[in-house]
Each structure stands twice: as C-alpha cells, then as structure tokens.
C-alpha cells in the first residue's frame, strides 16, 4: 500500500489580498459611522440613527473578517494541525447571525413605526444617506472581486450591500417625505430591505454550517468526481472517499484507489491533474493499493457496493 499527498499555497496569496481590501473598507465605514451618528443626533432623525446601527454592524463584520484572516495566518502546531484557517468560517457564521439580528430588528422597528411614524427632517436625512451610499458603493467595489473566493469576505460584502440598500431606502424615503409628508413610506422601505436581506443571509449561513460540519462543498459534484476517479487508467475500485473543506476555497480529498496493475507514479500524476484542474481540489491525499484492504465492520464506506470489494488478506 502506498500514499501520496499534494497541495498548493495559492489561498495564502488570496488571503493577503483580502486583508488589504477589508482594511480599506473598514476605514471608510468606520469614518462614516461617526459622521452618521453625529448627523443623526443633530437632525434628530431616527432613520439615520437606525442606519448608523446597521453601519456599526458593517464595521464590526469587517473588523471580525480582518481579525479572522490575521488569526488564520498563524501556523499549524501540535494542537491544531490544520492551523487556524477555520476562523474564516467562524467569522462568516457570526456575520450571518449578525445580519439576521439586524434584519429582524429592521422588521420589528417597522412594525413599531406603523402605529406611530416619527417626524423626520428629510433634507439632512437625504444628504447624509447619499454620502453613506457613496461610501457603501466604494466598499462594495473593493470587496466584490473577493466575495466569491472567501465566505469570510462574502459575509462582509453582504453586510455592506444590505447597508447600501438601507441607504437607498433612506434616500427614497427622504425624497418622498420631503414632498408628501408621508412618514409611513420610510417604514414600507424598511420592510422591503429586511425581506431582501434575509434570504441571502440564509444562503451564507447554510454554506458556513456545511463547511463546519465537513460536508461536501457545494461546488463539488461528488458523483462525477467518483466516476472520474474510477475512469483513471488502472483503477479497479475506490473506497474511503472523503471530501471536505477547511475554508471556502481550501478543499481537501482523501481516497483509497485499488489499482493492482497500475504504474503508481503515473496514476498519482493523472489523478492529481484531474482533481486539481477539473474539480478545484487543492489538498489531495491518495492511497494506491495493490491488495484490497479490509473494510472494518463498523467503518463507513462512501462508495457504492458495486464499486468496492472487500476481503481478508
């Protein structure tokens, strides 16, 4: 029996780039947060103070995401052989939960306002909300390219996106209120924002939990992967196929290949090429066997019965 292992370090470069983007977005958001709180107190605008609360969650999400990246860079040790990379997913999970709380708060605040809409100073509200929207759009532009590569950055991006929608809502509400004095418009917009944010937050939460439970990542087609492994020259059967992720783009695979007549080195090269390029798996451990292993009675086999045969040897 023989085992071989392969990996790459491209995710380290991505992480470094993400940290810089998050730092810029955090500086912009934190600066405007202070401006918005002061403006909300001066204009006595509850809408602006509510938006400031949402902006605070943005700043917190960006700060948590940044801390997670710094912690994840710490090297592995005897206690944590994978290092601290999972902090990225914990940060994404926390950001998703925080988004849920904010969305529920928006809906609750809207319910309260329906019965007694507050008087709003629309001009000051419009000016500050417009500045807030510009800040959010700049932050979104900075984070957008990395949002698909990291659940951590995606969580921060969704926070900024939801706050940008909040700013748009405040702007529309301010314009309508200025011309009509329909204070309830602000409440309707708040409800729409809440219902827009919740489904996207649920997707982020589901992805984070799936990684923490070491489920097969959504982008990996396990049936196609199994078929591709079985189609490799010399492979007669496979077992102990395990696919999981440490972070959103750091996917691991281990598998035993029963290939009694294959050239092991060539089979390893072919398998590594196929898994890394066709399936995007960065960490690969292959065990190539000349004799079929005993599969213990209580051991879970991830392959179909017709694909594996087990006996004592």
TIKEVEX-524382 format. One record per residue (C-alpha): residue in one letter; residue number from 1; z, x, y. Coordinates in pm, 1 decimal. Last residue first. Layout:
<pts>
- A/NUM/Z/X/Y
...
</pts>
This chain:
<pts>
- X/313/313.9/-575.8/-1091.1
- X/312/432.9/-930.5/-1055.0
- X/311/180.2/-1190.6/-942.8
- X/310/45.1/-1352.1/-628.2
- X/309/-294.9/-1498.7/-542.9
- X/308/-394.6/-1586.0/-189.8
- X/307/-682.6/-1774.0/-21.0
- X/306/-679.7/-2077.9/-248.3
- X/305/-315.4/-2145.3/-161.2
- X/304/-377.9/-2149.0/215.2
- X/303/-228.1/-1870.3/425.4
- X/302/99.6/-1862.0/618.4
- X/301/321.9/-1769.5/323.6
- X/300/692.0/-1836.6/380.7
- X/299/921.8/-1625.8/163.7
- X/298/1174.7/-1809.2/-53.1
- X/297/1010.4/-1738.0/-388.9
- X/296/911.9/-1388.3/-294.7
- X/295/543.7/-1306.6/-263.6
- X/294/486.7/-1013.7/-496.7
- X/293/214.7/-797.8/-356.1
- X/292/-149.7/-784.7/-465.8
- X/291/-242.9/-430.4/-554.4
- X/290/-478.1/-217.5/-344.5
- X/289/-316.0/-327.1/-19.9
- X/288/-406.0/-283.4/347.9
- X/287/-115.7/-354.6/582.4
- X/286/-240.7/-418.3/933.2
- X/285/-32.0/-408.8/1252.1
- X/284/-208.9/-514.4/1573.0
- X/283/-86.7/-527.4/1933.8
- X/282/-353.1/-620.4/2192.8
- X/281/-504.1/-938.1/2049.7
- X/280/-796.2/-1071.1/2257.1
- X/279/-954.0/-1269.5/1970.5
- X/278/-1312.6/-1140.2/1962.8
- X/277/-1255.9/-795.5/2116.9
- X/276/-910.0/-696.4/1989.3
- X/275/-923.9/-871.5/1651.5
- X/274/-1283.8/-772.3/1566.6
- X/273/-1251.2/-406.4/1667.2
- X/272/-914.3/-373.7/1491.8
- X/271/-1050.9/-529.2/1172.2
- X/270/-1360.7/-305.3/1165.8
- X/269/-1154.9/8.8/1234.2
- X/268/-897.0/-84.0/968.8
- X/267/-1168.6/-158.1/714.3
- X/266/-1333.4/179.6/785.4
- X/265/-1005.5/362.9/740.3
- X/264/-918.1/172.1/423.4
- X/263/-1254.4/212.3/249.9
- X/262/-1247.8/-106.3/45.1
- X/261/-1214.1/-153.4/-331.5
- X/260/-863.9/-301.8/-361.4
- X/259/-877.0/-507.5/-37.3
- X/258/-573.5/-736.3/-18.5
- X/257/-508.7/-753.2/357.6
- X/256/-148.9/-801.3/477.2
- X/255/-121.0/-928.8/833.7
- X/254/63.9/-859.7/1159.8
- X/253/-51.9/-979.6/1498.4
- X/252/86.3/-945.3/1850.5
- X/251/-32.5/-1097.9/2179.2
- X/250/63.4/-939.4/2512.0
- X/249/-118.2/-1164.3/2762.2
- X/248/139.3/-1441.6/2815.8
- X/247/433.3/-1222.9/2716.0
- X/246/581.8/-1133.8/2376.7
- X/245/317.9/-1335.6/2193.8
- X/244/285.7/-1449.4/1833.7
- X/243/51.0/-1422.5/1535.2
- X/242/173.6/-1377.3/1177.9
- X/241/-49.8/-1356.4/870.5
- X/240/172.6/-1281.0/570.2
- X/239/-124.3/-1317.7/335.2
- X/238/-488.3/-1221.2/304.5
- X/237/-747.1/-1234.0/27.4
- X/236/-1049.1/-1046.6/-109.0
- X/235/-1116.4/-818.1/187.1
- X/234/-1389.5/-563.0/104.4
- X/233/-1614.7/-630.2/404.0
- X/232/-1437.1/-848.9/659.8
- X/231/-1506.2/-1220.7/608.6
- X/230/-1144.6/-1294.9/515.9
- X/229/-1028.1/-1159.7/852.6
- X/228/-1284.4/-1372.7/1038.2
- X/227/-1177.2/-1685.5/844.6
- X/226/-811.0/-1628.4/934.5
- X/225/-901.2/-1574.9/1302.7
- X/224/-1115.1/-1889.3/1298.5
- X/223/-820.9/-2088.9/1158.3
- X/222/-573.8/-1931.6/1402.9
- X/221/-777.7/-2010.1/1714.7
- X/220/-584.2/-1800.6/1969.4
- X/219/-588.9/-1920.6/2333.4
- X/218/-290.0/-2150.0/2277.1
- X/217/-65.3/-1864.8/2164.9
- X/216/67.5/-1908.3/1808.4
- X/215/435.5/-1998.4/1839.0
- X/214/699.5/-1734.1/1899.2
- X/213/958.1/-1995.5/2008.4
- X/212/979.6/-1816.4/2346.6
- X/211/598.5/-1821.1/2366.5
- X/210/580.4/-2196.6/2296.1
- X/209/861.8/-2260.0/2547.1
- X/208/667.6/-2086.0/2824.6
- X/207/343.2/-2272.2/2747.3
- X/206/522.8/-2609.7/2741.6
- X/205/699.3/-2542.3/3072.7
- X/204/372.8/-2438.3/3239.9
- X/203/199.3/-2754.3/3113.3
- X/202/493.9/-2972.6/3226.4
- X/201/477.3/-2818.8/3575.0
- X/200/114.2/-2919.4/3599.9
- X/199/203.1/-3277.4/3501.3
- X/198/492.8/-3294.0/3755.9
- X/197/320.1/-3156.6/4069.5
- X/196/72.4/-3440.7/4130.3
- X/195/334.7/-3714.3/4079.4
- X/194/565.7/-3549.2/4333.4
- X/193/284.1/-3498.8/4585.0
- X/192/185.9/-3866.5/4558.4
- X/191/548.6/-3972.3/4613.6
- X/190/579.1/-3750.6/4924.7
- X/189/255.2/-3897.3/5063.5
- X/188/393.7/-4250.6/5028.9
- X/187/718.1/-4147.2/5202.4
- X/186/540.8/-3990.9/5501.9
- X/185/335.4/-4309.0/5540.0
- X/184/664.6/-4505.5/5570.7
- X/183/705.3/-4380.9/5928.6
- X/182/416.7/-4593.3/6050.5
- X/181/447.9/-4501.3/6421.2
- X/180/70.4/-4563.5/6448.4
- X/179/-98.1/-4271.9/6632.9
- X/178/165.8/-3998.5/6595.0
- X/177/271.9/-4136.3/6254.8
- X/176/-82.3/-4096.5/6116.9
- X/175/-113.4/-3739.2/6248.9
- X/174/235.3/-3637.7/6128.4
- X/173/180.2/-3792.8/5784.3
- X/172/-147.4/-3606.3/5739.4
- X/171/22.5/-3278.7/5840.7
- X/170/330.2/-3345.5/5622.8
- X/169/108.0/-3422.1/5323.0
- X/168/-96.0/-3105.8/5378.6
- X/167/229.9/-2907.4/5398.1
- X/166/351.5/-3064.2/5072.8
- X/165/19.7/-2980.8/4912.0
- X/164/74.1/-2620.6/5021.2
- X/163/425.1/-2645.0/4870.6
- X/162/277.5/-2751.7/4536.6
- X/161/33.6/-2460.2/4550.6
- X/160/310.5/-2211.0/4637.4
- X/159/522.5/-2324.3/4341.0
- X/158/216.4/-2332.2/4115.5
- X/157/139.3/-1971.1/4212.0
- X/156/496.9/-1861.9/4132.3
- X/155/472.9/-2020.4/3787.1
- X/154/126.8/-1869.6/3733.1
- X/153/264.8/-1528.6/3832.6
- X/152/520.0/-1547.7/3546.7
- X/151/269.7/-1707.1/3311.5
- X/150/52.0/-1399.6/3363.6
- X/149/-322.8/-1344.7/3332.8
- X/148/-445.1/-1680.1/3465.6
- X/147/-233.4/-1659.1/3782.6
- X/146/-345.1/-1300.9/3853.6
- X/145/-660.1/-1381.7/4056.6
- X/144/-486.1/-1668.1/4240.6
- X/143/-181.8/-1475.4/4369.8
- X/142/-323.0/-1333.3/4695.6
- X/141/-533.9/-1641.7/4773.5
- X/140/-232.2/-1865.3/4705.5
- X/139/-17.0/-1657.4/4943.9
- X/138/-280.1/-1687.5/5221.2
- X/137/-310.6/-2063.1/5157.7
- X/136/67.9/-2102.9/5173.1
- X/135/93.6/-1917.8/5506.3
- X/134/-187.9/-2132.6/5653.1
- X/133/-17.3/-2449.7/5527.0
- X/132/312.6/-2345.4/5684.7
- X/131/142.5/-2289.0/6022.5
- X/130/-1.3/-2640.4/5996.9
- X/129/340.0/-2781.5/5898.8
- X/128/497.0/-2618.1/6206.0
- X/127/244.0/-2767.9/6448.9
- X/126/238.5/-3114.7/6289.9
- X/125/619.6/-3152.0/6274.2
- X/124/648.2/-3047.3/6637.3
- X/123/398.5/-3320.1/6728.8
- X/122/536.0/-3588.5/6492.3
- X/121/897.5/-3607.2/6601.2
- X/120/1006.4/-3824.7/6305.4
- X/119/1221.7/-4134.5/6300.3
- X/118/1374.8/-4175.7/5954.9
- X/117/1245.4/-4436.2/5705.4
- X/116/1529.0/-4663.0/5585.1
- X/115/1453.7/-4860.3/5267.2
- X/114/1150.5/-4659.5/5163.7
- X/113/1324.9/-4340.1/5273.3
- X/112/1576.3/-4347.1/4986.8
- X/111/1299.0/-4384.3/4724.7
- X/110/1101.6/-4101.4/4887.7
- X/109/1406.2/-3874.7/4872.2
- X/108/1436.8/-3951.9/4499.9
- X/107/1066.2/-3876.4/4442.2
- X/106/1091.2/-3549.8/4636.1
- X/105/1410.6/-3457.2/4446.7
- X/104/1233.0/-3520.8/4115.5
- X/103/951.4/-3287.1/4222.1
- X/102/1202.8/-3022.6/4337.4
- X/101/1400.1/-3039.9/4010.0
- X/100/1080.9/-3018.8/3802.8
- X/99/961.9/-2720.0/4006.1
- X/98/1295.7/-2547.8/3936.5
- X/97/1250.1/-2608.8/3562.6
- X/96/901.3/-2456.1/3579.2
- X/95/1032.6/-2157.6/3776.8
- X/94/1306.5/-2101.6/3517.3
- X/93/1051.1/-2108.4/3234.6
- X/92/821.7/-1865.8/3419.5
- X/91/1118.5/-1632.4/3480.8
- X/90/1216.5/-1649.6/3112.0
- X/89/853.7/-1571.6/3026.2
- X/88/846.1/-1260.0/3245.8
- X/87/1190.8/-1158.5/3119.2
- X/86/1027.4/-1132.3/2774.7
- X/85/899.0/-784.2/2862.3
- X/84/1249.1/-634.2/2843.9
- X/83/1194.8/-372.5/2574.8
- X/82/1034.3/-479.4/2247.1
- X/81/1275.0/-256.9/2052.1
- X/80/1573.9/-403.6/2233.9
- X/79/1898.5/-251.0/2100.4
- X/78/1760.4/92.2/2012.5
- X/77/1571.9/110.0/2340.2
- X/76/1247.6/-19.3/2491.9
- X/75/1157.7/97.0/2839.9
- X/74/1230.2/-95.8/3160.4
- X/73/906.2/-235.0/3305.6
- X/72/1011.9/-591.3/3215.6
- X/71/1306.3/-559.4/3457.4
- X/70/1070.7/-486.4/3750.4
- X/69/833.6/-767.9/3649.3
- X/68/1122.7/-1013.7/3612.6
- X/67/1258.6/-914.0/3955.5
- X/66/920.2/-998.6/4111.2
- X/65/898.6/-1334.9/3933.1
- X/64/1254.5/-1416.1/4042.2
- X/63/1171.4/-1326.4/4404.7
- X/62/851.0/-1533.8/4396.8
- X/61/1035.4/-1832.4/4248.6
- X/60/1318.9/-1799.7/4503.6
- X/59/1070.9/-1783.2/4791.2
- X/58/886.7/-2087.7/4659.9
- X/57/1218.5/-2271.2/4602.2
- X/56/1301.8/-2199.0/4968.0
- X/55/963.2/-2339.7/5071.2
- X/54/1059.4/-2664.7/4897.7
- X/53/1381.9/-2674.1/5096.7
- X/52/1179.0/-2595.2/5409.7
- X/51/954.9/-2892.2/5328.7
- X/50/1265.3/-3111.4/5322.3
- X/49/1375.8/-2958.6/5653.7
- X/48/1030.0/-3029.8/5796.4
- X/47/1038.7/-3390.5/5678.5
- X/46/1394.4/-3433.4/5812.7
- X/45/1263.7/-3350.1/6158.5
- X/44/1544.7/-3295.6/6412.0
- X/43/1286.7/-3111.6/6628.1
- X/42/1523.9/-2816.5/6685.5
- X/41/1677.2/-2825.3/6334.8
- X/40/1337.5/-2848.8/6163.2
- X/39/1197.0/-2571.6/6383.3
- X/38/1486.0/-2338.1/6287.9
- X/37/1440.8/-2419.1/5915.7
- X/36/1062.7/-2377.2/5942.8
- X/35/1080.5/-2037.9/6114.4
- X/34/1328.7/-1904.3/5855.8
- X/33/1105.9/-2025.0/5568.7
- X/32/803.0/-1872.1/5746.7
- X/31/942.0/-1520.9/5711.8
- X/30/1049.1/-1579.5/5349.6
- X/29/703.8/-1708.5/5252.5
- X/28/510.5/-1418.5/5407.6
- X/27/741.4/-1150.8/5260.1
- X/26/739.6/-1321.4/4917.2
- X/25/357.2/-1343.1/4913.0
- X/24/330.7/-971.1/4991.8
- X/23/584.6/-880.7/4720.2
- X/22/418.4/-1109.6/4465.5
- X/21/84.1/-938.5/4519.3
- X/20/238.0/-592.3/4481.1
- X/19/423.4/-692.1/4162.5
- X/18/109.3/-847.0/4010.4
- X/17/-80.2/-519.9/4049.5
- X/16/191.2/-332.0/3861.2
- X/15/190.4/-597.5/3585.5
- X/14/-187.2/-574.5/3541.2
- X/13/-164.0/-197.0/3497.0
- X/12/109.7/-236.9/3234.2
- X/11/-97.3/-503.6/3054.1
- X/10/-370.2/-244.2/2987.5
- X/9/-138.0/-40.5/2764.2
- X/8/-317.4/-71.9/2429.1
- X/7/-212.2/-123.4/2067.8
- X/6/-289.3/-28.6/1708.1
- X/5/-97.5/-9.8/1383.4
- X/4/-175.2/93.8/1029.8
- X/3/-9.2/15.0/701.0
- X/2/-73.6/128.3/347.4
- X/1/0.0/0.0/0.0
</pts>
